Amino acid sequence: MVRKFLYVVAALVVLVLVGALVLRSWWWELSEYTLVPETEFIESAPLAADAYADPAMWFARPGKPGTDPARWQPEWAEGKALAQPDAETPAYAVFFIHPTSYIPIKYVNDMRWNARLDDADANRQALLFIKGMATPFNRAADIWIPRYRQAVFGSFLTADPKADRALDAAYADVEQAFYYFLDHADPKLPIVLAGHSQGALHLQRLLARRIAGTPVEQRIAAAYSIGWPVSLEHDLPALGLPACTAADQPGCVMSWLSFAEPADPGQMLGHYARKKGFDGKDRTGSPILCTNPLTGTKDGVAAAEANPGSLVPDVDLDSGELVPGIVGARCDANGLLLVGVPLELGTYVLPGNNYHVYDVPLFWRSLQLDVARRVGAWQAAN
């Protein structure tokens, strides 16, 4: 009986190991099967011209009643001193585009190419992401974070043309919200643009299509396009702003993709390379922009001791605490931001040691200080 029990235990261990191997080896294919809609693309009706006049169309904006998720301030871990003291931050306005929070599962949830504005799960997840990713910008005088009919997560896992149509539809909402922001934000304030993942992609399109070469470009103190690649050859020139090469440089673009080592970005960069750059040319093999948020410079290197504070989340990402000195970072030859050996931060690390969900939390305090420096430099120059 004992021998049979041991055989069963051994068999279960083997099944778990095989399952883990299959999941790791075929993650992208399994994800495409379960997370990419099989439905037809249904064109979304345009929003009303005055849609963004409604405070309900914003997760955060000046004058919106209720608790502002972007104003949440994490506490320092017990016994950890403030690594760098706060300096006075000049006034600025933030336009932040949240990442993909619409992640339905095929045969389990109602799945479509674009989220409904009233999707409760997507909105709840968006608030969690805002809490972890928009809060480094919370020293702003005004924070604007629009709701939009985001493309489904599976749009980033497939070459189906319907995915591009879904992203186009989402971008249309973001662009409409941005024009409302321009019309109603304080015109004397410099602007900080920020977005993560899908939000970063829409941010790049805003820069290339609606900001570069216009008077608005002169108001941009900094643009943080985090978690989505920027081709140095085929994307960056169209954005109008240069890459940030100095920690106190205003009017520039920062971008990074966080990976532990050994890093395997093949699937992510492969999907990115299937799309044409903003110049209409093939991105394959083109180097991507890597800004080290610890140094504020392109292709920078910094040890963990230089990290003034990472936001270490709790298990459900609903809260967390700031801990200095737990991770360094360096840009590698492929344009990835490498953070060393894998960290124990929870269950949201993607295959290939991809720390996509933690792109901002790992460098939370450093990013907060970076914004203050660049806005200060912008005001000094203007």
C-alpha positions in Angstrom: 0.0 0.0 0.0 2.8 2.4 0.9 4.6 1.6 -2.3 1.4 2.3 -4.3 1.0 5.6 -2.5 4.6 6.6 -3.3 4.0 5.7 -7.0 0.9 8.0 -7.0 2.9 10.8 -5.4 5.7 10.4 -7.8 3.3 10.4 -10.7 1.6 13.6 -9.5 5.0 15.3 -9.1 5.9 14.3 -12.7 2.6 15.7 -14.0 3.2 19.0 -12.2 6.7 19.2 -13.6 5.5 18.3 -17.1 2.7 20.8 -16.8 5.0 23.5 -15.7 7.4 22.7 -18.6 4.5 22.8 -21.1 3.2 26.1 -19.7 6.7 27.6 -19.9 7.4 26.3 -23.4 4.0 26.9 -24.9 2.9 29.9 -22.9 2.4 32.2 -25.9 0.4 29.6 -27.9 -1.8 28.7 -24.9 -2.3 32.4 -24.2 -3.3 33.1 -27.8 -5.8 30.2 -27.7 -7.4 31.3 -24.4 -7.1 35.1 -24.6 -7.6 36.1 -28.3 -11.3 36.6 -29.3 -12.7 34.4 -32.1 -15.6 36.8 -32.6 -16.0 39.3 -35.4 -14.7 42.8 -34.8 -17.7 45.1 -34.2 -17.0 48.8 -34.9 -17.5 50.9 -31.8 -19.8 53.9 -32.3 -17.8 57.1 -31.8 -18.2 58.7 -28.4 -20.3 61.9 -28.2 -18.3 65.0 -29.0 -18.6 66.1 -25.4 -18.2 62.7 -23.8 -15.1 63.6 -21.8 -17.0 66.5 -20.2 -18.5 63.9 -17.9 -16.3 63.3 -14.9 -17.4 59.6 -15.0 -15.3 59.3 -18.2 -12.1 59.8 -16.1 -10.5 57.7 -13.4 -8.8 60.9 -12.3 -9.2 64.6 -13.2 -9.4 67.9 -11.3 -12.7 68.4 -9.6 -13.8 64.7 -9.8 -15.6 63.8 -6.6 -14.5 60.8 -4.5 -11.1 59.3 -3.8 -8.4 59.8 -6.5 -6.5 56.5 -7.0 -3.5 58.4 -8.4 -3.0 60.3 -5.2 -2.4 57.2 -3.1 1.0 57.4 -1.3 2.7 54.2 -0.2 4.4 54.0 3.2 8.1 53.2 3.7 8.9 49.8 5.0 9.4 49.6 8.7 12.9 50.8 9.6 13.7 52.1 6.2 14.6 55.8 6.1 13.7 58.1 3.2 16.7 57.4 0.9 16.5 60.9 -0.8 14.6 63.8 0.7 11.8 65.5 -1.1 12.6 68.8 -2.8 10.0 71.3 -3.8 8.3 70.1 -7.1 7.3 72.8 -9.6 3.6 72.6 -10.7 2.8 70.5 -13.7 -0.1 68.5 -15.3 -0.1 64.8 -16.0 -1.9 63.0 -18.7 -1.6 59.2 -17.9 -2.9 56.4 -20.1 -3.4 53.2 -18.1 -2.3 49.7 -19.4 -4.5 46.9 -20.5 -6.9 45.8 -17.8 -9.4 44.0 -20.0 -8.2 40.3 -19.8 -11.2 38.0 -20.3 -10.8 34.3 -20.8 -12.3 32.5 -23.7 -15.4 30.3 -22.8 -15.4 31.8 -19.2 -16.0 35.5 -19.8 -17.9 37.5 -22.4 -15.0 38.3 -24.8 -14.9 41.1 -27.4 -12.1 43.0 -29.1 -12.7 46.2 -27.2 -13.8 46.5 -23.5 -17.1 48.2 -22.7 -16.8 51.3 -20.6 -18.9 49.7 -17.9 -16.9 46.4 -17.7 -16.6 46.1 -13.9 -13.6 43.7 -13.9 -11.6 45.8 -16.3 -12.3 49.0 -14.4 -11.4 47.3 -11.1 -8.1 46.1 -12.5 -7.4 49.5 -14.1 -7.7 51.1 -10.6 -5.1 48.7 -9.3 -2.7 49.5 -12.1 -3.3 53.2 -11.6 -2.5 52.8 -7.9 0.8 51.1 -8.7 1.9 53.0 -11.9 0.4 56.5 -11.9 1.2 57.3 -8.3 4.9 58.3 -9.0 3.4 61.3 -10.8 1.2 62.3 -7.8 3.1 65.4 -7.0 1.4 67.0 -10.0 -0.9 69.9 -9.6 -3.4 68.1 -11.9 -3.7 64.5 -12.8 -5.8 63.4 -15.8 -6.4 59.7 -16.4 -9.1 58.9 -19.0 -11.3 55.8 -19.3 -11.2 54.4 -22.8 -12.5 51.4 -24.7 -9.2 49.5 -24.5 -8.2 46.7 -26.8 -8.4 43.3 -25.3 -5.2 41.8 -23.9 -5.2 39.2 -26.7 -4.7 42.0 -29.2 -1.0 41.8 -28.3 -0.8 38.0 -28.8 -2.0 37.7 -32.4 -1.3 38.8 -36.0 -5.1 38.9 -36.7 -5.9 42.2 -38.4 -8.8 42.6 -36.1 -6.3 43.3 -33.3 -5.1 46.4 -35.1 -8.6 47.6 -35.6 -9.2 47.2 -31.9 -6.1 49.2 -31.0 -7.2 51.9 -33.5 -10.6 52.1 -31.8 -9.0 52.4 -28.4 -6.6 55.1 -29.6 -9.5 57.1 -31.0 -10.9 57.4 -27.5 -7.5 58.3 -26.0 -7.0 61.0 -28.6 -10.4 62.5 -27.9 -9.7 62.6 -24.2 -6.3 64.2 -24.8 -7.9 67.1 -26.8 -10.3 67.6 -23.9 -7.4 67.7 -21.5 -5.6 70.3 -23.7 -8.7 72.4 -23.7 -9.3 72.3 -20.0 -6.0 71.9 -18.3 -4.2 75.0 -17.0 -2.4 76.3 -20.1 0.4 77.7 -18.0 1.5 74.3 -16.7 4.1 72.1 -18.4 2.8 68.7 -19.3 4.1 65.3 -18.3 2.8 62.4 -20.5 3.0 58.9 -19.2 1.6 55.5 -20.2 2.4 51.8 -19.6 2.0 48.9 -22.1 -1.1 49.5 -24.2 -1.1 53.0 -22.7 2.5 53.5 -23.9 1.6 52.5 -27.4 -1.2 55.0 -27.5 1.1 57.6 -26.0 3.6 57.1 -28.8 0.8 57.5 -31.4 -0.3 60.8 -29.7 3.3 62.1 -29.9 3.8 61.1 -33.5 0.3 62.1 -34.9 -0.9 65.0 -32.8 2.0 66.6 -30.8 5.3 66.5 -32.8 5.8 69.7 -34.6 3.0 71.6 -32.9 3.0 74.2 -30.1 2.0 71.5 -27.6 5.4 69.9 -28.1 7.0 72.8 -26.4 4.9 72.2 -23.3 6.1 68.6 -22.8 8.4 68.5 -19.8 8.9 64.7 -20.2 7.2 61.7 -21.8 7.4 58.3 -20.1 6.5 55.5 -22.6 7.0 52.5 -20.4 6.5 48.8 -21.2 6.2 49.1 -25.0 9.3 49.3 -27.3 10.4 52.4 -29.1 12.6 51.7 -32.2 15.5 54.1 -32.2 15.5 54.1 -36.0 11.8 53.7 -37.0 9.8 55.2 -34.1 11.8 57.8 -32.1 12.4 60.3 -34.9 8.6 60.6 -35.5 7.9 61.3 -31.8 9.3 64.8 -32.0 11.2 64.5 -28.7 14.7 63.1 -28.3 15.6 60.2 -26.0 16.6 61.3 -22.5 20.4 61.2 -22.2 20.8 63.2 -19.0 19.0 63.1 -15.6 18.0 66.7 -15.7 17.1 66.9 -19.4 13.6 68.3 -20.1 11.5 67.6 -23.2 12.6 64.1 -23.8 11.4 60.5 -23.9 12.1 57.7 -21.4 11.3 54.0 -22.2 12.2 50.7 -20.7 11.3 47.0 -20.6 12.2 45.2 -17.4 13.5 41.6 -17.4 15.3 39.5 -14.9 18.1 37.2 -16.1 18.3 35.1 -18.1 15.9 37.2 -20.2 13.9 35.8 -23.0 12.1 38.6 -24.8 11.6 36.7 -28.1 7.8 36.5 -28.0 7.2 40.1 -27.0 9.7 41.6 -29.4 8.6 39.3 -32.1 5.0 40.6 -31.9 6.3 44.2 -31.8 8.5 43.6 -34.8 5.5 42.4 -36.9 4.2 45.9 -36.8 5.6 48.7 -39.0 7.4 51.6 -37.4 6.0 55.1 -37.5 8.1 55.7 -40.6 6.2 52.8 -42.3 9.3 50.6 -42.4 10.1 47.1 -41.0 11.3 47.2 -37.4 12.9 43.8 -37.4 16.4 43.9 -36.0 16.1 47.6 -35.1 17.6 48.5 -31.7 15.1 49.8 -29.1 15.3 52.7 -26.6 16.4 51.7 -23.1 16.4 54.4 -20.4 17.6 53.4 -17.0 15.2 54.9 -14.5 17.8 54.8 -11.8 20.2 57.0 -13.7 17.8 58.9 -16.0 20.1 58.2 -18.9 20.0 56.2 -22.1 21.8 52.8 -21.7 22.6 53.5 -18.1 23.9 51.2 -15.4 23.2 51.4 -11.6 23.7 49.1 -8.6 20.9 48.3 -6.2 22.3 50.8 -3.7 21.3 53.5 -6.2 17.6 52.6 -6.1 15.9 55.0 -3.7 12.8 52.9 -3.3 10.8 50.0 -5.0 7.1 49.6 -4.4 6.8 46.0 -3.2 3.2 45.1 -3.7 1.1 42.8 -1.5 -0.3 39.6 -3.1 -3.4 41.2 -4.7 -1.5 44.4 -5.8 -4.0 46.5 -3.7 -1.3 48.0 -1.5 2.4 47.8 -0.9 5.4 49.5 0.8 8.5 51.3 -0.4 11.8 49.5 0.1 15.1 51.0 -1.0 18.1 49.2 -2.4 16.5 45.9 -3.5 17.2 46.0 -7.2 19.7 47.6 -9.6 19.4 47.9 -13.4 21.4 48.0 -16.6 20.5 48.3 -20.2 21.8 45.4 -22.3 22.8 45.3 -26.0 19.3 44.4 -27.0 17.7 47.4 -25.3 16.3 45.5 -22.4 16.5 46.8 -18.8 18.0 43.9 -16.8 17.4 43.8 -13.1 19.5 40.8 -12.2 18.3 37.5 -10.7 14.5 36.9 -10.5 12.8 38.6 -7.6 10.1 37.3 -5.4 7.4 39.9 -6.1 4.3 37.7 -6.6 2.6 35.7 -9.3 2.5 38.4 -12.1 5.9 37.7 -13.6 5.5 36.7 -17.2 7.4 33.9 -18.9 10.9 34.7 -20.1 11.6 36.5 -16.8 9.5 39.4 -18.0 8.8 41.9 -15.2 6.3 43.8 -17.4 3.8 44.4 -14.6 6.6 45.7 -12.3 8.1 48.1 -14.8 7.1 51.1 -12.7 6.9 49.6 -9.1 10.5 48.5 -9.3 11.6 52.1 -9.8 8.7 53.9 -8.1 10.7 56.4 -6.0 13.3 57.0 -8.6 10.6 57.8 -11.1 9.0 60.3 -8.7 12.4 62.1 -8.3 13.0 61.9 -12.1 9.7 63.7 -12.8 10.6 66.5 -10.4 14.0 67.1 -11.9 12.7 67.2 -15.5 9.8 69.5 -14.7 12.2 71.8 -12.7 14.6 71.8 -15.7 11.7 72.6 -18.1 10.6 75.5 -15.9 14.2 76.9 -15.7 14.5 76.7 -19.5 11.1 78.4 -20.1 
